[in-house]
Amino acid sequence: IKQYIALMKTEGVELTFTDDAIDSLAGIAVDLNASVENIGARRLQTVMERVLDEISYDAPDRNGTAVTIDAAYVEKH
């Protein structure tokens, strides 16, 4: 999470995660590991990439904005 916050900061985007978003990200990773190959914590990287794909793509256009990721956003993406 810290890496993505730092990455978005280079684009001028202040990225924050709520506690329920972090719980949701972890839950999705656990569920995927149970249903597909269990690759442990490395699964979080894939989940994070998918959840933040749109924000990363639009980051140059979001310069100077703040984005808060919550559980609803995680579940939607």
C-alpha positions as CSV (number, residue, x, y, z in Angstrom):
1,I,0.0,0.0,0.0
2,K,2.8,2.4,0.8
3,Q,4.4,1.8,-2.6
4,Y,1.1,2.8,-4.3
5,I,0.7,5.8,-2.1
6,A,4.2,6.9,-3.0
7,L,3.7,6.1,-6.7
8,M,0.5,8.2,-6.9
9,K,2.2,11.0,-5.0
10,T,4.7,11.3,-7.9
11,E,1.6,12.1,-10.1
12,G,0.3,14.6,-7.6
13,V,-2.5,12.4,-6.3
14,E,-2.9,11.9,-2.6
15,L,-4.1,8.3,-2.1
16,T,-5.4,7.0,1.2
17,F,-6.9,3.7,2.2
18,T,-9.6,3.2,4.9
19,D,-9.2,0.3,7.3
20,D,-12.2,-1.5,5.7
21,A,-10.5,-1.2,2.3
22,I,-7.4,-2.9,3.6
23,D,-9.5,-5.6,5.2
24,S,-11.4,-6.1,1.9
25,L,-8.1,-6.2,-0.1
26,A,-6.8,-8.9,2.2
27,G,-10.0,-10.9,2.1
28,I,-10.0,-10.9,-1.7
29,A,-6.4,-12.1,-1.7
30,V,-7.2,-14.9,0.7
31,D,-10.3,-16.0,-1.3
32,L,-8.3,-16.0,-4.6
33,N,-5.5,-18.0,-3.0
34,A,-8.1,-20.5,-1.8
35,S,-9.7,-20.9,-5.2
36,V,-6.6,-20.6,-7.4
37,E,-3.0,-21.3,-6.9
38,N,-1.9,-20.2,-3.4
39,I,0.9,-17.8,-3.9
40,G,0.6,-16.2,-0.4
41,A,1.0,-12.5,0.1
42,R,2.2,-12.0,-3.5
43,R,-1.5,-12.2,-4.4
44,L,-1.9,-8.8,-2.9
45,Q,0.1,-7.2,-5.7
46,T,-2.3,-8.6,-8.3
47,V,-5.3,-7.4,-6.3
48,M,-3.8,-4.0,-5.8
49,E,-3.1,-3.6,-9.5
50,R,-6.6,-4.4,-10.5
51,V,-8.2,-2.2,-7.9
52,L,-6.0,0.8,-8.7
53,D,-5.8,0.3,-12.5
54,E,-8.3,3.1,-13.3
55,I,-6.7,5.5,-10.8
56,S,-3.2,4.8,-12.1
57,Y,-4.3,5.3,-15.7
58,D,-6.0,8.6,-14.9
59,A,-3.4,9.8,-12.4
60,P,-1.9,12.5,-14.7
61,D,-5.4,14.0,-15.1
62,R,-6.0,13.9,-11.3
63,N,-3.0,16.0,-10.4
64,G,-3.7,17.9,-7.1
65,T,-6.6,15.6,-6.1
66,A,-7.1,13.3,-3.1
67,V,-8.5,9.8,-3.6
68,T,-9.8,7.7,-0.7
69,I,-10.1,3.9,-1.3
70,D,-12.8,2.3,0.8
71,A,-14.3,-1.2,0.9
72,A,-17.0,-0.3,-1.5
73,Y,-14.5,0.9,-4.1
74,V,-12.4,-2.3,-3.6
75,E,-15.5,-4.5,-4.1
76,K,-16.6,-2.5,-7.2
77,H,-13.2,-2.8,-8.9
